[in-house]
Amino acid sequence: MSMQRRTRELLQEQSEYCARRLFTQVIHGVRQSGADEVCLRDRLDALELVYPEAVFTGWTAAGLHGIEYAGGQPPELWLPRQRSRSGVIIRTGALPTDDVHLLLGRRATSAVRTAFDLGRHEYRDQAIAAIEQCIRPNEFGIAATTVAEIRAYIRDHPGLHNAAAVRRALAEVVPGAQSPWETFTRLIVHRSGLVMFAPQCPVPGTSIHTDLGSAEHRIAIEYEGDYHRASDQHKRDIARWNRITDQGWILILVSATMLTSAPARAAFVAQLARNSADAAGRARHRRPRNCTCTRKPGRTHTRLLRFPRRSTVLGQASGSKPMSAARARPSLAKRGSSSRWALRSSITSTSGSSGASGGSSSREARPSRSRNISVVA
């Protein structure tokens, strides 16, 4: 571990040339021995050396809590008095002692206070993405905080600055996003009216959960960032995409350019809406599984094979109305080759009905040489 010292103390013992050659500047006013590259841990150590009363907050505290995607942000800390330093975000204001925890040997805000600070200091969609990362479970299934805890914190601490912004962000928070860009994708889709898409949607028949999907419409949306362009990860992604499409799903890939460019974003939303409408139309005409067509007992179904030349249609069951020519379907006329079977069926049907009415002979029900043939099914 490199030893850090204040620059003004170092210059009292060594010349400026030796201090610049043998020590590396970490932040303004603090140097450490050696020429190793300065990392985030070195910067936090230097800030604690300069500000002993500092409490790390914001994204810096989120990183200490183990929240993903907290890196790449400038150091952020709280001080009882306002200070300014280049490359460092310094917050002031009320900070109860209950909100200060010791994490990895450093003083940082609690998980719920960290989520609250990110929700009120970040801008709109970034605030929603930050809160969703705070409530995201880690590899052990444990989340740093929950939406209920954040709401309870706001209720128990009235008068906190910009608490209304946190409430607005919580109204659009949906658990399940694995990265901030997945959150941005969901916000664009939901704000366009396609609220049927849910994060981490399971694909039936596989163990895959899509970034955003709709099981009803069989559409999956996958965000592809720079991480997915690595050789090994790209091979795994191809196998994943093939498994999704093998189940009959439509796969739509999204990149950061499609989300940040207005024309590309509009084209993406239009394509998604068109695919959703097509899928909904197919679902309406799709025959449900395990569906059987049954007929009620005791009901006689009659179909006319040709247009009738007379007003009376032979083969009608007793008590039923004669079928009009307008309701007859000419497409069924091709089935006239089975007229012998149709004639036998009509005679059997009418003889049964006449026998029940008084035992009239079958001659009365026997059709004359006419082209009017009906089928009793």
C-alpha positions in Angstrom: 0.0 0.0 0.0 1.4 3.4 -1.0 1.9 6.0 1.7 0.1 9.3 1.1 1.1 12.7 2.4 0.0 16.2 2.1 2.1 18.1 -0.5 2.9 21.1 1.8 4.3 18.7 4.5 6.3 16.8 1.8 7.9 20.0 0.6 9.2 20.8 4.0 11.3 17.7 4.0 12.3 17.4 0.3 12.8 19.6 -2.7 10.1 20.2 -5.2 12.0 18.2 -7.8 12.3 15.1 -5.5 8.6 15.4 -4.6 7.5 15.4 -8.2 9.9 12.6 -9.2 9.4 10.2 -6.2 5.7 10.8 -5.5 2.6 10.7 -7.6 -0.2 13.3 -7.2 -3.5 11.7 -6.2 -5.6 14.8 -5.8 -4.6 18.4 -5.6 -2.6 18.7 -2.4 -2.0 15.0 -1.8 0.8 12.8 -3.2 1.7 9.1 -2.7 5.0 7.3 -2.9 5.7 5.4 -6.1 4.7 5.8 -9.7 1.7 3.4 -9.7 -1.5 4.4 -11.5 -4.0 6.1 -9.2 -7.2 4.2 -8.7 -10.5 5.1 -7.0 -9.4 3.6 -3.7 -6.4 5.9 -3.7 -8.6 8.9 -4.3 -11.0 8.0 -1.5 -8.0 7.6 0.9 -6.7 11.0 -0.2 -10.2 12.6 0.4 -10.3 11.1 3.9 -6.9 12.5 4.6 -7.9 16.0 3.5 -11.5 15.9 5.0 -11.5 13.7 8.2 -15.2 14.5 8.8 -16.3 13.5 5.3 -19.1 11.0 4.7 -19.3 9.4 1.3 -22.6 9.6 -0.4 -24.3 9.3 -3.8 -22.6 6.9 -6.3 -19.5 6.6 -4.2 -21.6 5.2 -1.3 -23.5 3.0 -3.8 -20.2 1.5 -4.8 -19.4 0.8 -1.2 -22.8 -1.0 -0.8 -21.9 -3.2 -3.8 -24.4 -1.7 -6.2 -23.7 -2.4 -9.9 -22.8 0.3 -12.4 -21.6 2.7 -9.7 -18.2 3.1 -11.3 -17.2 5.9 -13.6 -18.6 8.6 -11.5 -16.6 11.4 -9.7 -16.1 11.0 -6.0 -19.1 12.3 -4.0 -19.0 13.2 -0.3 -20.9 15.1 2.4 -19.3 17.8 4.6 -20.8 19.9 7.4 -19.6 23.1 5.6 -19.6 23.9 1.9 -16.2 23.4 0.2 -15.1 23.2 -3.4 -12.5 20.9 -5.0 -12.0 20.2 -8.7 -13.2 16.7 -9.7 -15.1 16.1 -6.5 -18.8 16.6 -5.7 -19.3 17.9 -2.2 -22.8 17.9 -0.6 -24.0 19.7 2.5 -27.2 19.8 4.5 -28.8 17.8 7.3 -27.4 14.3 7.7 -28.7 12.4 10.8 -26.3 10.1 12.5 -28.6 7.1 11.9 -27.9 7.5 8.2 -24.1 7.1 8.6 -22.8 3.5 8.4 -19.3 2.1 8.4 -18.6 0.2 5.1 -15.3 -1.3 4.3 -13.6 0.9 6.9 -15.2 4.1 5.4 -18.0 6.3 6.6 -20.9 6.3 4.1 -24.6 6.9 4.0 -27.0 4.0 4.5 -28.5 2.2 1.6 -31.9 3.8 1.8 -30.4 7.3 2.2 -28.1 6.6 -0.7 -31.0 5.7 -2.9 -32.9 8.8 -1.8 -29.9 11.0 -2.6 -29.5 9.5 -6.0 -33.2 10.0 -6.7 -33.1 13.7 -5.8 -29.7 14.6 -7.3 -29.8 12.7 -10.6 -31.8 14.1 -13.5 -35.2 12.4 -14.3 -34.5 9.1 -16.2 -31.1 8.8 -14.6 -32.7 9.0 -11.2 -35.1 6.2 -12.1 -32.3 4.1 -13.3 -30.2 4.8 -10.2 -33.1 3.7 -7.9 -33.7 0.6 -9.9 -30.0 -0.4 -9.5 -30.3 0.2 -5.7 -33.3 -2.2 -5.4 -31.7 -4.8 -7.8 -30.8 -8.1 -6.0 -27.2 -9.1 -6.1 -25.9 -12.6 -7.0 -27.0 -13.8 -3.5 -30.5 -12.5 -4.0 -30.1 -9.6 -1.5 -31.0 -6.0 -2.5 -29.5 -3.0 -0.9 -32.9 -1.5 -0.3 -36.5 -1.6 -1.5 -39.1 0.8 -2.8 -41.1 0.4 0.4 -38.1 1.4 2.5 -37.5 4.5 0.4 -41.1 5.6 0.7 -41.0 5.0 4.5 -37.8 7.1 4.7 -39.5 10.0 3.0 -42.5 9.7 5.3 -40.4 9.5 8.4 -38.2 12.5 7.4 -40.6 15.3 6.3 -39.1 18.5 4.9 -36.1 16.9 3.1 -35.0 18.9 0.1 -36.4 17.8 -3.3 -38.3 14.8 -1.9 -41.0 15.4 -4.5 -38.5 14.5 -7.2 -37.9 11.2 -5.5 -41.6 10.5 -5.3 -42.0 11.2 -9.1 -39.1 8.8 -9.8 -40.6 6.1 -7.6 -43.8 6.3 -9.6 -42.0 4.9 -12.7 -39.7 2.5 -11.0 -40.2 -1.2 -12.0 -37.9 -3.8 -10.5 -36.1 -6.2 -12.8 -33.7 -4.0 -14.9 -30.1 -5.4 -15.0 -28.5 -2.2 -16.3 -29.4 1.5 -16.6 -29.8 1.1 -20.4 -32.4 -1.5 -19.9 -34.3 1.0 -17.7 -34.0 3.6 -20.5 -35.3 1.1 -23.0 -38.3 0.2 -20.8 -39.1 3.9 -20.2 -39.2 4.6 -24.0 -41.4 1.6 -24.6 -43.9 2.3 -21.8 -44.1 6.0 -22.5 -45.1 5.1 -26.1 -48.1 3.2 -24.7 -46.8 -0.3 -25.0 -47.0 -1.1 -21.3 -47.5 -4.9 -22.0 -43.7 -5.3 -22.1 -42.2 -6.3 -18.7 -38.5 -6.6 -17.7 -37.0 -10.1 -17.3 -39.9 -11.8 -19.1 -39.5 -15.6 -19.2 -39.5 -17.4 -22.5 -41.6 -20.6 -22.1 -39.7 -23.8 -22.9 -36.4 -22.3 -22.0 -34.6 -20.9 -19.0 -34.1 -17.5 -20.7 -35.4 -14.2 -19.3 -35.4 -11.4 -21.9 -34.4 -7.9 -21.0 -37.9 -6.7 -22.0 -40.6 -8.9 -23.4 -44.3 -9.8 -23.8 -45.3 -13.4 -23.5 -48.8 -12.6 -24.9 -47.4 -11.1 -28.1 -44.3 -13.4 -28.2 -41.9 -10.4 -28.7 -38.5 -10.0 -27.0 -36.4 -6.9 -26.7 -32.7 -7.3 -26.0 -30.2 -4.4 -25.3 -26.8 -4.9 -26.8 -24.1 -2.8 -25.3 -20.3 -2.7 -25.6 -20.0 -5.6 -23.2 -21.9 -7.9 -25.6 -19.4 -7.2 -28.4 -16.7 -9.3 -26.8 -15.9 -12.5 -28.7 -17.0 -15.0 -26.1 -20.1 -13.0 -25.0 -21.1 -12.5 -28.6 -21.1 -16.3 -29.1 -23.3 -16.8 -26.1 -25.6 -14.1 -27.3 -26.1 -15.8 -30.6 -27.0 -19.1 -29.0 -29.4 -17.2 -26.7 -31.1 -15.4 -29.6 -31.5 -18.7 -31.5 -33.2 -20.3 -28.5 -35.6 -17.4 -28.3 -36.5 -17.5 -32.0 -36.9 -21.2 -31.9 -39.9 -20.7 -29.6 -41.6 -18.6 -32.2 -40.8 -15.3 -30.7 -39.9 -12.1 -32.5 -36.5 -10.7 -31.4 -35.7 -7.0 -31.6 -32.2 -5.8 -30.8 -31.6 -2.3 -29.3 -28.4 -0.3 -29.1 -27.5 3.0 -27.4 -27.6 4.8 -30.7 -31.2 3.7 -31.3 -32.2 5.1 -27.9 -30.3 8.4 -28.0 -31.1 9.4 -31.6 -34.6 10.8 -32.1 -35.2 9.3 -35.7 -33.8 5.9 -34.7 -35.9 6.0 -31.5 -39.1 6.8 -33.5 -38.3 4.0 -35.9 -37.8 1.5 -33.1 -41.1 2.4 -31.5 -43.0 2.2 -34.8 -41.5 -1.2 -35.5 -42.4 -2.4 -32.1 -46.0 -1.1 -32.3 -46.4 -2.8 -35.8 -45.1 -6.1 -34.5 -47.3 -5.9 -31.5 -50.4 -5.2 -33.7 -49.6 -8.1 -36.0 -49.0 -10.5 -33.0 -52.3 -9.4 -31.5 -54.1 -10.1 -34.8 -52.6 -13.6 -35.0 -53.6 -14.3 -31.4 -57.2 -13.5 -32.1 -57.4 -16.0 -35.0 -55.3 -18.6 -33.3 -57.3 -21.7 -32.2 -56.9 -22.2 -28.4 -55.1 -25.4 -27.3 -57.1 -28.4 -26.0 -60.3 -26.9 -27.7 -62.9 -29.3 -29.0 -66.0 -28.4 -31.0 -69.2 -29.9 -29.6 -72.8 -29.8 -30.7 -75.8 -29.7 -28.4 -77.7 -33.0 -28.4 -81.1 -33.1 -30.0 -80.4 -30.3 -32.5 -80.6 -30.9 -36.2 -78.1 -29.0 -38.4 -79.1 -28.7 -42.1 -76.8 -27.5 -44.9 -78.1 -26.8 -48.4 -75.9 -28.0 -51.2 -77.6 -26.1 -54.1 -79.8 -23.1 -54.5 -83.4 -24.2 -54.2 -85.7 -23.9 -57.2 -88.8 -24.1 -55.2 -89.9 -22.3 -52.0 -89.9 -25.6 -50.1 -86.6 -27.2 -49.1 -86.8 -30.9 -48.6 -85.1 -32.6 -45.7 -86.0 -30.0 -43.1 -86.7 -31.2 -39.6 -90.2 -30.8 -38.3 -90.8 -27.4 -36.8 -87.8 -25.7 -38.4 -88.0 -22.8 -40.8 -87.1 -23.3 -44.5 -83.7 -22.1 -45.4 -83.7 -19.1 -47.7 -81.7 -18.8 -50.8 -79.7 -15.9 -49.4 -78.3 -18.0 -46.6 -77.3 -20.9 -48.9 -73.6 -21.2 -49.7 -72.8 -21.9 -53.3 -69.4 -23.2 -52.3 -71.0 -26.3 -51.0 -72.4 -27.3 -54.4 -69.3 -29.2 -55.3 -70.3 -31.8 -52.7 -73.2 -32.9 -55.0 -71.3 -36.1 -55.8 -72.4 -37.5 -52.5 -76.1 -37.0 -53.4 -76.9 -40.6 -52.7 -75.7 -40.4 -49.1 -77.4 -37.0 -48.7 -80.7 -38.4 -50.1 -80.6 -41.3 -47.7 -79.9 -39.1 -44.8 -82.7 -36.7 -45.6 -85.2 -39.6 -46.0 -84.2 -41.1 -42.7 -84.5 -37.8 -40.9 -88.0 -37.0 -42.3 -89.3 -40.5 -41.8 -88.3 -40.4 -38.2 -90.1 -37.1 -37.7 -93.2 -38.2 -39.6 -93.4 -41.4 -37.6 -93.5 -39.5 -34.5 -96.3 -37.3 -35.8 -98.7 -40.0 -36.7 -97.0 -42.8 -38.7 -97.3 -41.4 -42.2 -95.7 -43.4 -44.9 -92.2 -42.6 -46.3 -93.7 -41.8 -49.7 -94.8 -38.4 -48.5 -91.2 -37.6 -47.4 -89.6 -39.1 -50.5 -88.3 -36.3 -52.6 -89.2 -35.9 -56.2 -86.7 -35.7 -59.0 -85.5 -32.3 -58.0 -82.1 -30.7 -57.6 -83.0 -29.5 -54.1 -80.8 -31.7 -51.8 -80.1 -31.0 -48.2 -77.8 -32.7 -45.7 -78.8 -33.4 -42.1 -75.6 -33.5 -40.0 
